[in-house]
Amino acid sequence: MEYKKCIFIYRHKDYAVDGMRSALGLAVENMYSYGVVMDAEMEKLDEHNMESLEMLRDMEGEIYSTIPANVEKNGLESIDLEELGEKLRDMDIIVPYGLK
């Protein structure tokens, strides 16, 4: 059985944490699941959300960010637009999450 790959794109900080939980939910359902925080600086993640991020990583998922402050503050994986474009080509499902 080949597992599907899904990426969530979070363009607004109000939806990033909820979207991270959605990525974790798909990982639990045996999908490779990723997220990318774009265009917005997030608040510092609390302990519960950091644990969710670690669980996602344990299941071979990741949350990326194009914003350096999110990488520094929350330990997200850095990605630039060119790298993101390459990653998107590898995905089976792309979800624009929580657009305002």
SESEBA-765072 format. One line per field, with one value per residue (C-alpha): residue number from 1; residue in one letter; chain; x, y, z. Coordinates in steps of 0.001 Angstrom, whole numbers, plus 500000, padded with zeros to 6 digits. Example, Ala and Ser with C-alpha at 12.3 -4.5 7.8 and 13.67 -1.06 7.14 Angstrom:
! SESEBA-765072
nr	1; 2
rest	A; S
kette	A; A
X	512300; 513670
Y	495500; 498940
Z	507800; 507140
! end
This chain:
! SESEBA-765072
nr	1; 2; 3; 4; 5; 6; 7; 8; 9; 10; 11; 12; 13; 14; 15; 16; 17; 18; 19; 20; 21; 22; 23; 24; 25; 26; 27; 28; 29; 30; 31; 32; 33; 34; 35; 36; 37; 38; 39; 40; 41; 42; 43; 44; 45; 46; 47; 48; 49; 50; 51; 52; 53; 54; 55; 56; 57; 58; 59; 60; 61; 62; 63; 64; 65; 66; 67; 68; 69; 70; 71; 72; 73; 74; 75; 76; 77; 78; 79; 80; 81; 82; 83; 84; 85; 86; 87; 88; 89; 90; 91; 92; 93; 94; 95; 96; 97; 98; 99; 100
rest	M; E; Y; K; K; C; I; F; I; Y; R; H; K; D; Y; A; V; D; G; M; R; S; A; L; G; L; A; V; E; N; M; Y; S; Y; G; V; V; M; D; A; E; M; E; K; L; D; E; H; N; M; E; S; L; E; M; L; R; D; M; E; G; E; I; Y; S; T; I; P; A; N; V; E; K; N; G; L; E; S; I; D; L; E; E; L; G; E; K; L; R; D; M; D; I; I; V; P; Y; G; L; K
kette	A; A; A; A; A; A; A; A; A; A; A; A; A; A; A; A; A; A; A; A; A; A; A; A; A; A; A; A; A; A; A; A; A; A; A; A; A; A; A; A; A; A; A; A; A; A; A; A; A; A; A; A; A; A; A; A; A; A; A; A; A; A; A; A; A; A; A; A; A; A; A; A; A; A; A; A; A; A; A; A; A; A; A; A; A; A; A; A; A; A; A; A; A; A; A; A; A; A; A; A
X	500000; 501364; 500730; 499473; 501395; 499487; 500600; 498593; 499406; 498708; 498621; 497105; 498534; 495071; 494788; 498353; 498031; 494675; 496139; 499118; 496669; 494976; 498347; 498910; 495459; 496286; 499622; 497745; 495613; 498744; 499384; 502615; 501524; 503218; 502364; 503904; 503339; 503587; 503378; 502651; 504596; 503095; 502954; 505251; 503814; 502746; 503914; 500859; 501350; 505096; 504238; 501886; 504688; 507039; 504411; 504017; 507783; 507800; 505401; 507763; 505830; 507045; 505860; 507851; 507875; 508995; 509242; 512583; 510928; 508754; 511836; 513674; 510753; 508994; 511611; 509812; 511824; 512949; 511884; 512159; 509712; 511855; 512153; 508424; 507679; 509718; 507958; 504523; 505338; 505876; 502487; 499320; 497069; 497562; 495229; 495072; 494034; 492096; 492367; 490995
Y	500000; 503377; 506161; 509525; 512737; 515822; 519364; 522097; 525714; 528129; 531751; 533270; 532893; 532372; 529012; 527717; 525876; 524315; 523348; 521710; 519508; 518611; 517578; 515404; 513850; 512807; 511379; 509239; 508003; 506700; 509612; 511512; 514909; 518298; 521946; 525250; 528569; 531386; 535157; 535360; 535300; 532928; 533311; 531084; 527556; 526287; 522951; 521045; 522276; 521584; 517995; 517777; 518992; 516355; 513622; 514722; 514518; 511045; 510014; 511405; 514656; 518230; 521807; 524291; 528076; 530704; 533176; 533096; 534228; 531077; 528928; 530638; 530951; 527608; 525325; 524956; 523775; 526580; 526461; 529036; 529440; 527491; 524530; 524736; 524601; 521407; 519893; 520753; 518796; 515715; 515973; 514059; 516534; 520284; 521995; 525796; 525931; 528757; 531428; 534818
Z	500000; 498997; 501482; 500270; 500936; 502042; 502805; 504494; 503643; 506488; 505273; 508404; 511915; 513466; 511696; 511992; 515315; 514387; 511031; 512720; 514625; 511329; 509901; 512978; 512525; 508970; 510098; 512619; 509691; 507920; 505572; 505210; 506441; 506358; 506919; 505979; 507759; 505215; 505432; 509176; 512409; 514966; 518722; 520783; 520883; 524289; 525703; 524424; 520849; 520996; 521981; 518974; 516722; 518131; 517621; 513987; 513542; 515115; 512335; 509653; 509183; 509526; 509847; 507768; 507705; 505241; 508161; 510067; 513334; 513344; 512864; 515735; 518144; 517595; 516100; 512779; 509815; 507496; 503851; 501065; 498189; 495731; 498120; 498827; 495104; 494827; 497848; 496410; 493236; 495425; 497180; 496344; 498187; 498792; 501268; 501531; 505182; 506823; 504156; 505142
! end
